[in-house]
Amino acid sequence: MTTSDLLEVPEDEFAAMNPFMFRPSLTIIFDDGSEGPLDIDKDGDIDLDDFNLFMGLIGSELDGPLFTGAPGDFDFNRVVDLNDFKYFKENYPGGPAALAAAISAAAVPEPGSLTLVMAGLTCMAMRRRRARA
């Protein structure tokens, strides 16, 4: 884009504008050793820790200067939303199936209702036995 492509701004409006908004900017991104934007915790690998951090960011709206993006905002629209989740899921090493497998492998099974009932009955039986003795 050249200066001739820009629209002309009336002089009175131009005088009221902040002159800093017309300054060029330069963004320099250093290699921080991470595996790219999905490595949210910057530990050198993309794993469930990154996924858990990302899930904590869902629904966040970013405020303030945003030059190189922010953790979880992969499309740079200043909101961590379902589009960012889709990007994370599709670009996870091994694809969506690998992410689903990692999540299910890390899930801690909760005790079933029958197990809780059996534990309660066992405690009641032991208490009854002590009361008779």
Secondary structure, 3 states (H helix, E strand, C coil): CCHHHCCCCCHHHHHHCCHHHHCCCCCCCCCCCCCCCCCCCCCCCCCHHHHHHHHHHCCCECCCCCCCCCCCCCCCCCECCHHHHHHHHHHCCCHHHHHHHHHHHHCCCCCCHHHHHHHHHHHHHHHHHHHHC
